[in-house]
Amino acid sequence: MDRTFLELQLAPEEAYQGFQRTIETANVIISTYEDELLGDVQVYPYTGTVAFGSGLHGWAFTLERFADMYAKKMKSPPKEGQSELDAFKEQKSKLQKKTLGRQLL
């Protein structure tokens, strides 16, 4: 993430696409060494098998951990039976709708 934001200064959408490409590339390499004994060892951010981090600043998080931190900061715990990640997605969707509405005005 250091290079993405500090050196390349990518826009959020470009950063997302870059992360997605990197994950897909890693999964292509992993799939070439597929072994039935190991099962599915590909990595997916939504399952917590991908962490995003900064070597420069010494931090890292999974999407689940980020959603948990975000929910605590916003003082909005997830609804019963809802994971922190689902709650984060729901709040993000509401925020995007508000932003879109403002842009249309």
Secondary structure, DSSP 8 states (H G I E B T S, - for coil): -HIIIIIS---HHHHHHHHHHHHHHHHHHHHHT--TTT------GGGT---EEETTTTEEE-HHHHHHHHHHHTT----TT--HHHHHHHHHHHHHHHHHHHHH-
